[in-house]
Amino acid sequence: MKVGVKLLAVCLCVATVTVVMVQAEDPYFHHVWNVTYGSASPLGVPQQVILINGQFPGPNLNSTSNNNVIVNVFNNLDEPFLITWNGIQHRKNSWQDGTAGTMCPIPPGKNFTYHFQPKDQIGSYFYYPTTAMHRAAGAFGGLRVNSRLLIPVPYADPEDDYTVLINDWYTKSHTQLKKFLDSGRTIGRPDGILINGKAGKGDGSDQPLFTLKQGKTYRVRICNVGLKTSLNFRIQNHKMKLVEMEGSHVLQNDYDSLDVHVGQCFGVIVTANQEPKDYYMVASTRFLKKALATTGLLRYEGGKGLASPQLPAAPVGWAWSLNQFRSFRWNLTASAARPNPQGSYHYGKINITRTIKLVNTQGKIDGKLRYALSGVSHSDPETPLKLAEYFGVADKVFKYDIISDNPTSDQIKNIKIEPNVLNITHRTFIEVVFENHEKSVQSWHLDGYSFFAVAVEPGTWTPDKRKNYNLLDAVSRHTVQVYPKCWAAILLTFDNCGMWNIRSENSERRYLGQQLYASVLSPEKSLRDEYNMPESSLQCGLVKDKPKINPYAGA
């Protein structure tokens, strides 16, 4: 750990006295990550995976609110590489977001140092690669942001804190999956399910993933880091008390199982109050005709006895999942990263200034599968959108607002491929409606922000549906699921300047165009709103050889 300080010496010549003022910064934590290929057999078949410091999954990144996190990433792959920090808001700093619209990828054999702060954030998150289909090979891991010591949390300190990464998995390589998509084919259904990079045998021979002490409580952070499949998570004979969801404390209800959609993270408290022996954690697919499942072992310290082969049953149908979503409520009295209660922000009393409806569709262009939002299938230009904007060459790279806020059926059907960028006015309070006319569950994520997921309902959205919104205690989060033939509405203030990715967390859909970017510019080009491009940032495309500029000034 390195604690940075700023020293300002003020010389008072008359009294020949020197006064030194010391202003402490937030602590710095440095990490060096070597990204390499390796071999593993998650489903019993040896295959190439992507390792971070030799680990699959990658190391857990442990932080505290406002810490300065420094991660020097060395790319030892044979392809360009980027990592995004899913759920970290990067206030004023989309330069660190790790998406193709904000950063040049790290070339093979080179390195780049990320520097970000989870400013005024707490909670359970994860990181993963955004380049190519690298997420299908690994390089993902847990990212936790702890509360500062002086900020109370609404539960007793647990005995320990465990991260559980659940995901679908393919035995085909990431390069083969990418070839499928590039040729216009789907990657199909997964071959299995993993818990922390492993598929349990379920015969009593597995080594325990975690050990529990009788009578103690444990914080368990559950994240779906997979490619495309919603999963249900449950623990044999144990209730899970939901306490946190993607950075928000929630009302503490007990659940037998939780549906965790792609990109989502839940924080639960588990009490070791059962007979001391082994128990299974179970992760199984949702909404597939043929269900896949796996197990991970919990062991009570000093316990005797194998886990029962009788696994807890999974729920059936998406109506059950929708009802569970409706049970999630923001804890209005709990403090989050700051000492003031979460509920002191009355989002339901703010006037909506713009409504954007995003309709997901799929179709074929030149015989190849593409996915789109409101009729546009996004393509990433060689010059990252943020860099084009920053260096004043945006007009040579993309156009703003090529989709309508309220698209017609003809606009939705006629899919075209080009960069998709919304121009959002700084500090406006906006309603975004995700409308899903398809037969599969969608999961949507917004970088740079958290939003209030005020409704998920069957049918088609119309303005009169606002009467069903939860305008009091909807959870502030960064992902929301949309069930088949349903819609979801979110509300937020776009107060974080930068270029921010709105994407399907289904990697297949994102890769084939189901994403866009929201550009939020500082009207005054002020450092109060956004940082200048860091000196260490990589440049590529049309701005590769341009000298660095610092257009933002003031404080």
Secondary structure, DSSP 8 states (H G I E B T S, - for coil): -B--EEEEEEEETTTTEEEEEEEE---EEEEEEEEEEEEE-TTSS-EEEEEETTBSS---EEEETT-EEEEEEEE-SSS-B-EEEET---TT-GGGS-STTT---B-TT-EEEEEE--TT--EEEEEEE-STTGGGGB--EEEEEE--TTS--SS---SEEEEEEEEEE-SS-HHHHHHHHHTT----S-SEEEETTB----SS-S--SEEE-TT-EEEEEEEE--SS--EEEEETTB-EEEEEETTEEB---EESEEEE-TT-EEEEEEE--S-SSEEEEEEEESS-SS--EEEEEEEETT--S---S-------SHHHHHHHHHH--B-TTSB-SSSSBGGGS-GGGS---EEEEEEEEEEEETTEEEEEETTEE----SS-HHHHHHTT-GGGT--B--S-SS--HHHHHS-EES--EEEE-TT-EEEEEEEE-SSS-EEEEETT--EEEEEEEES---GGGGGG---SS--EESEEEE-TTEEEEEEEE--S-EEEEEEESSHHHHHTT-EEEEEE--TT-BTTT-----TT----GGGTT-------B--
